[in-house]
Amino acid sequence: MTKMLTLILIAVLFTASAAVPYAMAANDDTVIDKVGDWFAVLGKPEDEKDMILAKRRSKRVVERMQKAAEEGMKEFNNNMKKAFGK
């Protein structure tokens, strides 16, 4: 019985943790991003920390925007194919 409850708890936690990134807004950093940022600036001077964090965050924003643009183009192409019957 305890093994079954443990498996159910693990499954629920895994499902909940997998859903977190989808629930976040596009500009929010995930927990994984924040942990990575923390390790990247560990032991660095304050001015260098700010520069590293700004670069990492801007890179993530650019990647999100490119992904959104690609998805938008795919959707546009699919709609055009449906409209013109190709």
N, C-alpha and C positions, 0 to 999 in steps of 0.2 A: 504494500500500500504506500509506503513512504517513497519507494522508487518511482511509482506512478505519479505521486504528487510532485516529486522533484522534476521529473520529465515535463510535466505540465507547466510548472513554474519556469523552467528554462525556456520552453517554447513561447510562453507569454512574454517573458523578458526579451527574447530574441525578436519577436514580432514587434514589440513596442519600440525597441531600439532601432529597428529597420525603418519604422514609419516616421521617426523623428526628423530626418533630413527632408522628407517630402512635406512635412507640415511647416517647415521654416520658410520664411520669405526669401526671395532670391538674393537679397543683399546681406543676409545674416550668415555668419560663419558657423560651421558645424562644430561639434565638440572636438572632432578629430583635427580640424583646422586650428582650433584654439590650443590644443595640446601640442601640435606641431610648432605653432608660433612660440609657445612657451619654451620648448626645447631649443628653438633656433636662437632665442635671445638670452638664454641662460648664461649668466656671467659676463654679459656685454655691458659697456657703458651706456648710460641713458640715451645719449644722442644717437648712438649706433643702433640701439633697440628701436627707436622711433623710425629710423630709416629702413631697417630690415622689415619691420611690421608693415610699413606703408608699401613697400615693394611687393611683399607677399599678398597683401589684401588687394592691391590693384591688379596683380596677376590673376587672382581668383575672380575678380569682377569681370575682367576681359574674357576669361574662359567661359564664364556664365553667359555673357552677352553673345559670344560667338556660338555657343550651343543653342541659345534661344533663337538666334538668327538662322542657323541651319535648320532647326525644327520648323521655324516659320516658313522657310523656303520649301521644305518638303511638303508642308500642308498646302501651301500655295500651288505647288506643282500638281499635287493630287486633286485639288479643286479645279484646276484648269483642265486636267485630263478628263474629269467627270463632266465638265461643262462642254468640252468640245468632242467628247466621245472617243478619245484615243486611249 
